[in-house]
Amino acid sequence: MTDRPIWQWSACDLAVAIAEGTLSASEAVSATVARMRETNGRINAVVDDLGDEAVSEAKRLDAIMARSGPVGPLHGVPVTIKENVDQKGRATPNGVKAYANIVAPDDAPLVKNLKAAGAVIIGRTNTPEFSFRATTVNELHGRTLNPWADWASPGGSSGGASAAVMSGMGPIGHGNDIGGSLRFPSAATGATTVKPGLGRVPAYNPSATAERGMLAQLMSVQGAICREVRDVRLAMRSLVAYDPHDPWQVPMPFDGPVPDGRLKVAFTKNTFQFALHPAVEKALDTAHDCLADAGYEIVEIEPPKVDEIGDTGYRALMGEMRVLLMGDIRKHGSAEINRMFDEYFELFPPIEGDDLIRAMAARAAYVREWNLFLEDYPLVLTPFLPAPTYAWNRDAEGKDGIMEVLGCGLYSFAMNYLGLPAGIISSTMHEGLPVAVQVVGRRFREDMILDALEAVETRVGVMARRLFERG
């Protein structure tokens, strides 16, 4: 299959080798657990080591394989789960010390879906307090490092997932995204992902004592961070299995019909009031050329109202959080996260009261305008952030730091508010770190986004292999 160590293999290669009988689940899982235990002490991506249980599960899967073949498309593939999602018998602390003893009574639907597909969970990954920072650090587990450079952020809030995947601790890392938490970490580490659209992957935590706010329900999604685009596709096909606990999920297959003709891609370099860094411009131009070479028709045109939508969406979410979450943050959060929320509220004044109701009603007009735009341009190539990866604690360094990391994330927030899928791929390097771009697509067409990401990846290479070659 490949001469690389087993822990470097893609999920697709592992799944094929296990299904064909040339590799056992035990071999795949044991090699990955060994890598996790060798590397995690420095990176601190996995904060709940389930390696022993994983090896036992792999042996059970090998016995099933011998009797009746693979249980599903991920049979024996090692994965990680972010620590803000329920896994039966394990804590769901969400990066908060006071929640360290909240033990899940059952698996969340996505955990069940991965297990049903044959995946083996080797550990649970780190997240910042309340999963609400663009980096990954907390008082409970400490800081997660970026495997490329100690000074750099691994992104947030799924920074544990991205750092684990890019360090070789499993080819698939579960993560989630309410304002960029799949995409910030993927961009920071050179991983790849697609933030699913609304209604794709079932979301529900059995340990939850109250429902999330309406905007959180509309904006937050579950997904996968991987080293290779094909692995994101493989993971997503299992993650989207229907579960009735999620009232928003639409039961439909992951792969849609093959589009007719040459696809138009809208292309923009607009970063509004924020300066476009030359490294990001180079990444955009490179991705543009890769897609053109792959046969896409690239049209430079401005998509509708990104800055307005991003700003409105984030401020509306702030308004909802002030009502539903700030009591817990004030009571259980660190002094740092409380100070940061004070700064968030100054920089992004929460939309509240009657204005919040009106803003949520007006959201439909934004979605409609984008749906119509995507009829003509099924994909949109955009910046993700206007500058390359930031320092690991930059978002905690006052208002300037917040604006440099989060305030400029309009292309991120806008897609959550619209409920549209958006993928991340790194197309170039800058000062030893990958530089990412974003591809947005129609609702329920994550598969088309992945096609475009794969066209870029095919031409620039898999970033993780450069990282592994460094030793």
Secondary structure, 3 states (H helix, E strand, C coil): CCCCCHHHCCHHHHHHHHHHCCCCHHHHHHHHHHHHHHHHHHHCCEEEECHHHHHHHHHHHHHHHHHHCCCCCCCCCEEEEECCCCCCCCECCCCCHHHCCCECCCCCHHHHHHHHCCCEEEEEECCCHHHCCCCCEECCCEECCCCCCCCECCCCCCHHHHHHHHHCCCCEEEEEECCCCCHHHHHHHCCEEEECCCCCCCCCCCCCCCCCCHHHHHHCEEEEEECCHHHHHHHHHHHCCCCCCCCCCCCCCCCCCCCCCCCEEEECCCCCCCCCCHHHHHHHHHHHHHHHHCCCEEEECCCCCHHHHHHHHHHHHHHHHHHHCHHHHHHHCCHHHHHHHHHHHHHCCCCCHHHHHHHHHHHHHHHHHHHHHHHHCCEEEEECCCCCCCECCHHHCHHHHHHHHHHCCHHHHHHHHHCCCEEEEEEEEECCEEEEEEEEECCCCHHHHHHHHHHHHHHHCCHHHHHHHCC
